[in-house]
Amino acid sequence: MKIKTRLKVALIAMLITSSAIAQNRISELNAYWNVVKEKVEAGDVAGYGSTFHEDGVLVSETSESCYALKKALIRWQDGLEKTAKGLTKVQLDFRFSERLGDNESAFEKGIFKHDLLDENGQNIVRYIHFDALLVKKDGTWQIMLEHQKLPATKEEWLALNPL
């Protein structure tokens, strides 16, 4: 009888610990995505680049391409600099449908919303399905793989919970 009770207590303790670890990872990743949001909305090229792993890769289904995130940052630099100068305004948000991982790696699946007010006053809102593979390096989360998929709908976006 005592053995069964001890096993039950041990199992409950493991479940609670596992849940606490998962919640801590989610909290850390929410903080990571908030930093990405902050850097993009500020047009901070270097700050945004610091959220990438040095070997990070971008896969884009819309352009049918795959290349280093460092190269993607060079491609995005002009737009980020326009935002930094106040010529454009960007609002970036993330919502997730799946969040897997442990305290050193994570796979996140969701939709990001990129809302751009361009130099001509035109507002362009894009919803993009994406997958992200992240690793924790020296205590800091970094994106290793960003897989931008096909466009999402506003309805799909609204079906997911905000951070």
Contact map, one row per residue, 1 for C-alpha under 8 A:
1111100000000000000000000000000000000000000000000000000000000000000000000000000000000000000000000000000000000000000000000000000000000000000000000000000000000000000
1111110000000000000000000000000000000000000000000000000000000000000000000000000000000000000000000000000000000000000000000000000000000000000000000000000000000000000
1111111000000000000000000000000000000000000000000000000000000000000000000000000000000000000000000000000000000000000000000000000000000000000000000000000000000000000
1111111100000000000000000000000000000000000000000000000000000000000000000000000000000000000000000000000000000000000000000000000000000000000000000000000000000000000
1111111110000000000000000000000000000000000000000000000000000000000000000000000000000000000000000000000000000000000000000000000000000000000000000000000000000000000
0111111111000000000000000000000000000000000000000000000000000000000000000000000000000000000000000000000000000000000000000000000000000000000000000000000000000000000
0011111111100000000000000000000000000000000000000000000000000000000000000000000000000000000000000000000000000000000000000000000000000000000000000000000000000000000
0001111111110000000000000000000000000000000000000000000000000000000000000000000000000000000000000000000000000000000000000000000000000000000000000000000000000000000
0000111111111000000000000000000000000000000000000000000000000000000000000000000000000000000000000000000000000000000000000000000000000000000000000000000000000000000
0000011111111100000000000000000000000000000000000000000000000000000000000000000000000000000000000000000000000000000000000000000000000000000000000000000000000000000
0000001111111110000000000000000000000000000000000000000000000000000000000000000000000000000000000000000000000000000000000000000000000000000000000000000000000000000
0000000111111111000000000000000000000000000000000000000000000000000000000000000000000000000000000000000000000000000000000000000000000000000000000000000000000000000
0000000011111111100000000000000000000000000000000000000000000000000000000000000000000000000000000000000000000000000000000000000000000000000000000000000000000000000
0000000001111111110000000000000000000000000000000000000000000000000000000000000000000000000000000000000000000000000000000000000000000000000000000000000000000000000
0000000000111111111000000000000000000000000000000000000000000000000000000000000000000000000000000000000000000000000000000000000000000000000000000000000000000000000
0000000000011111111100000000000000000000000000000000000000000000000000000000000000000000000000000000000000000000000000000000000000000000000000000000000000000000000
0000000000001111111110000000000000000000000000000000000000000000000000000000000000000000000000000000000000000000000000000000000000000000000000000000000000000000000
0000000000000111111111000000000000000000000000000000000000000000000000000000000000000000000000000000000000000000000000000000000000000000000000000000000000000000000
0000000000000011111111100000000000000000000000000000000000000000000000000000000000000000000000000000000000000000000000000000000000000000000000000000000000000000000
0000000000000001111111110000000000000000000000000000000000000000000000000000000000000000000000000000000000000000000000000000000000000000000000000000000000000000000
0000000000000000111111111000000000000000000000000000000000000000000000000000000000000000000000000000011000000000000000000000000000000000000000000000000000000000000
0000000000000000011111111100000000000000000000000000000000000000000000000000000000000000000000000000111000000000000000000000000000000000000000000000000000000000000
0000000000000000001111111110000000000000000000000000000000000000000000000000000000000000000000000000000000000000000000000000000000000000000000000000000000000000000
0000000000000000000111111111000000000000000000000000000000000000000000000000000000000000000000000000000000000000000000000000000000000000000000000000000000000000000
0000000000000000000011111111100000000000000000000000000000000000000000000000000000000000000000000000011000000000000000000000000000000000000000000000000000000000000
0000000000000000000001111111110000000000000000000000000000000000000000000000000000000000000000000010000000000000000000000000000000000000000000000000000000000000000
0000000000000000000000111111111000000000000000000000000000000000000000000000000000000000000000000000000000000000000000000000000000000000000000000000000000000000000
0000000000000000000000011111111100000000000000000000000000000000000000000000000000000000000000000000000000000000000000000000000000000000000010000000000000000000000
0000000000000000000000001111111110000000000000000000000000000000000000000000000000000000000000000000000000000000000000000000000000000000000010000000000000000000000
0000000000000000000000000111111111000000000000000000000000000000000000000000000000000000000000000000000000000000000000000000000000000000000000000000000000000000001
0000000000000000000000000011111111100000000000000000000000000000000000000000000000000000000000000000000000000000000000000000000000000000000000000000000000000000000
0000000000000000000000000001111111110000000000000010000000000000000000000000000000000000000000000000000000000000000000000000000000000000000010000000000000000000000
0000000000000000000000000000111111111000000000000000000000000000000000000000000000000000000001000000000000000000000000000000000000000000000000000000000000000000000
0000000000000000000000000000011111111100000000000000000000000000000000000000000000000000000000000000000000000000000000000000000000000000000000000000000000000000000
0000000000000000000000000000001111111110000000000000000000000000000000000000000000000000000000000000000000000000000000000000000000000000000000000000000000000000000
0000000000000000000000000000000111111111000000010010000000000000000000000000000000000000000000000000000000000000000000000000000000000000000000000000000000000000000
0000000000000000000000000000000011111111100000000000000000000000000000000000000000000000001110000000000000000000000000000000000000000000000000000000000000000000000
0000000000000000000000000000000001111111110000000000000000000000000000000000000000000000000000000000000000000000000000000000000000000000000000000000000000000000000
0000000000000000000000000000000000111111111110110000000000000000000000000000000000000000000000000000000000000000000000000000000000000000000000000000000000000000000
0000000000000000000000000000000000011111111110010000000000000000000000000000000100000000010100000000000000000000000000000000000000000000000000000000000000000000000
0000000000000000000000000000000000001111111100000000000000000000000000000000000000100000111100000000000000000000000000000000000000000000000000000000000000000000000
0000000000000000000000000000000000000111111100000000000000000000000000000000000100110000000000000000000000000000000000000000000000000000000000000000000000000000000
0000000000000000000000000000000000000011111110000000000000000000000000000000001111110000000000000000000000000000000000000000000000000000000000000000000000000000000
0000000000000000000000000000000000000011111111110000000000000000000000000000000110010000000000000000000000000000000000000000000000000000000000000000000000000000000
0000000000000000000000000000000000000011001111111000000000000000000000001000100110000000000000000000000000000000000000000000000000000000000000000000000000000000000
0000000000000000000000000000000000000000000111111100000000000000000000000000000000000000000000000000000000000000000000000000000000000000000000000000000000000000000
0000000000000000000000000000000000000010000111111110000000000000000000000000000000000000000000000000000000000000000000000000000000000000000000000000000000000000000
0000000000000000000000000000000000010011000111111111000000000000000000000000000000000000000000000000000000000000000000000000000000000000000000000000000000000000000
0000000000000000000000000000000000000000000011111111000000000000000001001000000000000000000000000000000000000000000000000000000000000000000000000000000000000000000
0000000000000000000000000000000000000000000001111111100000000000000000000000000000000000000000000000000000000000000000000000000000000000000001000000000000000000000
0000000000000000000000000000000100010000000000111111100000000000000000000000000000000000000000000000000000000000000000000000000000000000000011100000000000000000000
0000000000000000000000000000000000000000000000011111111100000000000010000000000000000000000000000000000000000000000000000000000000000000000001110000000000000000000
0000000000000000000000000000000000000000000000000111111100000000000000000000000000000000000000000000000000000000000000000000000000000010000001110000000000000000000
0000000000000000000000000000000000000000000000000001111100000000000001000000000000000000000000000000000000000000000000000000000000000000000000000000000000000000000
0000000000000000000000000000000000000000000000000001111110000000000110000000000000000000000000000000000000000000000000000000000000000000000000010000000000000000000
0000000000000000000000000000000000000000000000000001111111000000000111000000000000000000000000000000000000000000000000000000000000000000000000111100000000000000000
0000000000000000000000000000000000000000000000000000001111100000011110000000000000000000000000000000000000000000000000000000000000000000000000011100000000000000000
0000000000000000000000000000000000000000000000000000000111110000011110010000000000000000000000000000000000000000000000000000000000000000000000001111000000000000000
0000000000000000000000000000000000000000000000000000000011111001111000000000000000000000000000000000000000000000000000000000000000000000000000001111000000000000000
0000000000000000000000000000000000000000000000000000000001111111110000000000000000000000000000000000000000000000000000000000000000000000000000000011100000000000000
0000000000000000000000000000000000000000000000000000000000111111100000000000000000000000000000000000000000000000000000000000000000000000000000000011110000000000000
0000000000000000000000000000000000000000000000000000000000011111100000000000000000000000000000000000000000000000000000000000000000000000000000000001110000000000000
0000000000000000000000000000000000000000000000000000000000011111100000000000000000000000000000000000000000000000000000000000000000000000000000000000000000000000000
0000000000000000000000000000000000000000000000000000000000111111110000000000000000000000000000000000000000000000000000000000000000000000000000000000000000000000000
0000000000000000000000000000000000000000000000000000000000111111111000000000000000000000000000000000000000000000000000000000000000000000000000000000000000000000000
0000000000000000000000000000000000000000000000000000000011110001111100000000000000000000000000000000000000000000000000000000000000000000000000000000000000000000000
0000000000000000000000000000000000000000000000000000000011100000111110110000000000000000000000000000000000000000000000000000000000000000000000000000000000000000000
0000000000000000000000000000000000000000000000000000001111000000011111110000000000000000000000000000000000000000000000000000000000000000000000000000000000000000000
0000000000000000000000000000000000000000000000000001001111000000001111111000000000000000000000000000000000000000000000000000000000000000000000000000000000000000000
0000000000000000000000000000000000000000000000001000010100000000000111111100000000000000000000000000000000000000000000000000000000000000000000000000000000000000000
0000000000000000000000000000000000000000000000000000000000000000001111111110000000000000000000000000000000000000000000000000000000000000000000000000000000000000000
0000000000000000000000000000000000000000000000000000000001000000001111111111000000000000000000000000000000000000000000000000000000000000000000000000000000000000000
0000000000000000000000000000000000000000000010001000000000000000000011111111100000000000000000000000000000000000000000000000000000000000000000000000000000000000000
0000000000000000000000000000000000000000000000000000000000000000000001111111110000000000000000000000000000000000000000000000000000000000000000000000000000000000000
0000000000000000000000000000000000000000000000000000000000000000000000111111110000000000000000000000000000000000000000000000000000000000000000000000000000000000000
0000000000000000000000000000000000000000000000000000000000000000000000011111111100000000000000000000000000000000000000000000000000000000000000000000000000000000000
0000000000000000000000000000000000000000000010000000000000000000000000001111111110000000000000000000000000000000000000000000000000000000000000000000000000000000000
0000000000000000000000000000000000000000000000000000000000000000000000000111111111000000000000000000000000000000000000000000000000000000000000000000000000000000000
0000000000000000000000000000000000000000001000000000000000000000000000000001111111100001000000000000000000000000000000000000000000000000000000000000000000000000000
0000000000000000000000000000000000000001011110000000000000000000000000000001111111110000000000000000000000000000000000000000000000000000000000000000000000000000000
0000000000000000000000000000000000000000001110000000000000000000000000000000111111111000000000000000000000000000000000000000000000000000000000000000000000000000000
0000000000000000000000000000000000000000001000000000000000000000000000000000011111111111000000000000000000000000000000000000000000000000000000000000000000000000000
0000000000000000000000000000000000000000111000000000000000000000000000000000001111111111110000000000000000000000000000000000000000000000000000000000000000000000000
0000000000000000000000000000000000000000011100000000000000000000000000000000000111111110000000000000000000000000000000000000000000000000000000000000000000000000000
0000000000000000000000000000000000000000000000000000000000000000000000000000000011111111000000000000000000000000000000000000000000000000000000000000000000000000000
0000000000000000000000000000000000000000000000000000000000000000000000000000000001111111100000000000000000000000000000000000000000000000000000000000000000000000000
0000000000000000000000000000000000000000000000000000000000000000000000000000000001111111100000000000000000000000000001100000000000000000000000000000000000000000000
0000000000000000000000000000000000000000000000000000000000000000000000000000001001101111110000000000000000000000000111100000000000000000000000000000000000000000000
0000000000000000000000000000000000000000100000000000000000000000000000000000000000100111111000000000000000000000000111000000000000000000000000000000000000000000000
0000000000000000000000000000000000000001100000000000000000000000000000000000000000100001111100000000000000000000011110000000000000000000000000000000000000000000000
0000000000000000000000000000000000001000100000000000000000000000000000000000000000000000111110000000000000000000111100000000000000000000000000000000000000000000000
0000000000000000000000000000000000001001100000000000000000000000000000000000000000000000011111000000000000000001111000000000000000000000000000000000000000000000000
0000000000000000000000000000000000001000000000000000000000000000000000000000000000000000001111100000000000000001110000000000000000000000000000000000000000000000000
0000000000000000000000000000000010000000000000000000000000000000000000000000000000000000000111110000000000000111100000000000000000000000000000000000000000000000011
0000000000000000000000000000000000000000000000000000000000000000000000000000000000000000000011111000000000000111000000000000000000000000000000000000000000001001111
0000000000000000000000000000000000000000000000000000000000000000000000000000000000000000000001111110000000011110000000000000000000000000000000000000000000000001111
0000000000000000000000000000000000000000000000000000000000000000000000000000000000000000000000111110000000011100000000000000000000000000000000000000000000000001000
0000000000000000000000000000000000000000000000000000000000000000000000000000000000000000000000011111000000111100000000000000000000000000000000000000000000000000000
0000000000000000000000000100000000000000000000000000000000000000000000000000000000000000000000011111100001111000000000000000000000000000000000000000000000000000000
0000000000000000000000000000000000000000000000000000000000000000000000000000000000000000000000000111110001110000000000000000000000000000000000000000000000000000000
0000000000000000000001000000000000000000000000000000000000000000000000000000000000000000000000000011111111100000000000000000000000000000000000000000000000000000000
0000000000000000000011001000000000000000000000000000000000000000000000000000000000000000000000000001111111000000000000000000000000000000000000000000000000000000000
0000000000000000000011001000000000000000000000000000000000000000000000000000000000000000000000000000111111000000000000000000000000000001000000000000000000000000000
0000000000000000000000000000000000000000000000000000000000000000000000000000000000000000000000000000111111000000000000000000000000000011100000000000000000000000000
0000000000000000000000000000000000000000000000000000000000000000000000000000000000000000000000000000111111100000000000000000000000001111000000000000000000000000000
0000000000000000000000000000000000000000000000000000000000000000000000000000000000000000000000000011111111110000000000000000000000011110000000000000000000000000000
0000000000000000000000000000000000000000000000000000000000000000000000000000000000000000000000000111100011111000000000000000000000111100000000000000000000000000000
0000000000000000000000000000000000000000000000000000000000000000000000000000000000000000000000011111000001111100000000000000000000111000000000000000000000000000000
0000000000000000000000000000000000000000000000000000000000000000000000000000000000000000000000011110000000111110000000000000000011110000000000000000000000000000000
0000000000000000000000000000000000000000000000000000000000000000000000000000000000000000000001111100000000011111000000000000000011100000000000000000000000000000000
0000000000000000000000000000000000000000000000000000000000000000000000000000000000000000000001110000000000001111100000000000001111000000000000000000000100001000000
0000000000000000000000000000000000000000000000000000000000000000000000000000000000000000000111100000000000000111110000000000001111000000000000000000000000000000000
0000000000000000000000000000000000000000000000000000000000000000000000000000000000000000001111000000000000000011111000000000111100000000000000000000000000001000000
0000000000000000000000000000000000000000000000000000000000000000000000000000000000000000011110000000000000000001111100000000111000000000000000000000000000000000000
0000000000000000000000000000000000000000000000000000000000000000000000000000000000000000011100000000000000000000111110000011110000000000000000000000000000000000000
0000000000000000000000000000000000000000000000000000000000000000000000000000000000000001111000000000000000000000011111000111100000000000000000000000000000000000000
0000000000000000000000000000000000000000000000000000000000000000000000000000000000000001110000000000000000000000001111111111000000000000000000000000000000000000000
0000000000000000000000000000000000000000000000000000000000000000000000000000000000000011100000000000000000000000000111111111000000000000000000000000000000000000000
0000000000000000000000000000000000000000000000000000000000000000000000000000000000000011000000000000000000000000000011111100000000000000000000000000000000000000000
0000000000000000000000000000000000000000000000000000000000000000000000000000000000000000000000000000000000000000000011111100000000000000000000000000000000000000000
0000000000000000000000000000000000000000000000000000000000000000000000000000000000000000000000000000000000000000000011111110000000000000000000000000000000000000000
0000000000000000000000000000000000000000000000000000000000000000000000000000000000000000000000000000000000000000000111111111000000000000000000000000000000000000000
0000000000000000000000000000000000000000000000000000000000000000000000000000000000000000000000000000000000000000001111001111100000000000000000000000000000000000000
0000000000000000000000000000000000000000000000000000000000000000000000000000000000000000000000000000000000000000001111000111110000000000000000000000000000000000000
0000000000000000000000000000000000000000000000000000000000000000000000000000000000000000000000000000000000000000111100000011111000000000000000000000000000000000000
0000000000000000000000000000000000000000000000000000000000000000000000000000000000000000000000000000000000000000111000000001111100000000000000000000001100000000000
0000000000000000000000000000000000000000000000000000000000000000000000000000000000000000000000000000000000000011110000000000111110000000000000000000001111001000000
0000000000000000000000000000000000000000000000000000000000000000000000000000000000000000000000000000000000000011100000000000011111000000000000000001111100000000000
0000000000000000000000000000000000000000000000000000000000000000000000000000000000000000000000000000000000001111000000000000001111100000000000000001111100000000000
0000000000000000000000000000000000000000000000000000000000000000000000000000000000000000000000000000000000001111000000000000000111110000000000000111100000000000000
0000000000000000000000000000000000000000000000000000000000000000000000000000000000000000000000000000000000111100000000000000000011111000000000001111100000000000000
0000000000000000000000000000000000000000000000000000000000000000000000000000000000000000000000000000000001111000000000000000000001111100000000111110000000000000000
0000000000000000000000000000000000000000000000000000000000000000000000000000000000000000000000000000000011110000000000000000000000111110000000111100000000000000000
0000000000000000000000000000000000000000000000000000000000000000000000000000000000000000000000000000000011100000000000000000000000011111000011111000000000000000000
0000000000000000000000000000000000000000000000000000100000000000000000000000000000000000000000000000000111000000000000000000000000001111100011110000000000000000000
0000000000000000000000000000000000000000000000000000000000000000000000000000000000000000000000000000001110000000000000000000000000000111111111000000000000000000000
0000000000000000000000000000000000000000000000000000000000000000000000000000000000000000000000000000000100000000000000000000000000000011111111000000000000000000000
0000000000000000000000000000000000000000000000000000000000000000000000000000000000000000000000000000000000000000000000000000000000000001111100000000000000000000000
0000000000000000000000000000000000000000000000000000000000000000000000000000000000000000000000000000000000000000000000000000000000000001111110000000000000000000000
0000000000000000000000000000000000000000000000000000000000000000000000000000000000000000000000000000000000000000000000000000000000000001111111000000000000000000000
0000000000000000000000000001100100000000000000000010000000000000000000000000000000000000000000000000000000000000000000000000000000000111101111100000000000000000000
0000000000000000000000000000000000000000000000000111100000000000000000000000000000000000000000000000000000000000000000000000000000000111100111110000000000000000000
0000000000000000000000000000000000000000000000000011100100000000000000000000000000000000000000000000000000000000000000000000000000011110000011111100000000000000000
0000000000000000000000000000000000000000000000000001101110000000000000000000000000000000000000000000000000000000000000000000000000011110000001111100000000000000000
0000000000000000000000000000000000000000000000000000000111100000000000000000000000000000000000000000000000000000000000000000000000111100000000111110000000000000000
0000000000000000000000000000000000000000000000000000000111100000000000000000000000000000000000000000000000000000000000000000000001111000000000111111000000000000000
0000000000000000000000000000000000000000000000000000000001111000000000000000000000000000000000000000000000000000000000000000000001110000000000001111100000000000000
0000000000000000000000000000000000000000000000000000000001111100000000000000000000000000000000000000000000000000000000000000000111100000000000000111110000000000000
0000000000000000000000000000000000000000000000000000000000011100000000000000000000000000000000000000000000000000000000000000000111100000000000000011111000000000000
0000000000000000000000000000000000000000000000000000000000001100000000000000000000000000000000000000000000000000000000000000000110000000000000000001111100000000000
0000000000000000000000000000000000000000000000000000000000000000000000000000000000000000000000000000000000000000000000000000011110000000000000000000111110000000000
0000000000000000000000000000000000000000000000000000000000000000000000000000000000000000000000000000000000000010000000000000011110000000000000000000011111011000000
0000000000000000000000000000000000000000000000000000000000000000000000000000000000000000000000000000000000000000000000000000001000000000000000000000001111111000000
0000000000000000000000000000000000000000000000000000000000000000000000000000000000000000000000000000000000000000000000000000001000000000000000000000000111111100000
0000000000000000000000000000000000000000000000000000000000000000000000000000000000000000000000000000000000000000000000000000000000000000000000000000000011111110000
0000000000000000000000000000000000000000000000000000000000000000000000000000000000000000000000000000000000000000000000000000000000000000000000000000000111111111000
0000000000000000000000000000000000000000000000000000000000000000000000000000000000000000000000100000000000000010100000000000001000000000000000000000000111111111000
0000000000000000000000000000000000000000000000000000000000000000000000000000000000000000000000000000000000000000000000000000000000000000000000000000000001111111100
0000000000000000000000000000000000000000000000000000000000000000000000000000000000000000000000000000000000000000000000000000000000000000000000000000000000111111100
0000000000000000000000000000000000000000000000000000000000000000000000000000000000000000000000111000000000000000000000000000000000000000000000000000000000011111110
0000000000000000000000000000000000000000000000000000000000000000000000000000000000000000000000110000000000000000000000000000000000000000000000000000000000000111111
0000000000000000000000000000000000000000000000000000000000000000000000000000000000000000000001110000000000000000000000000000000000000000000000000000000000000001111
0000000000000000000000000000010000000000000000000000000000000000000000000000000000000000000001110000000000000000000000000000000000000000000000000000000000000000111
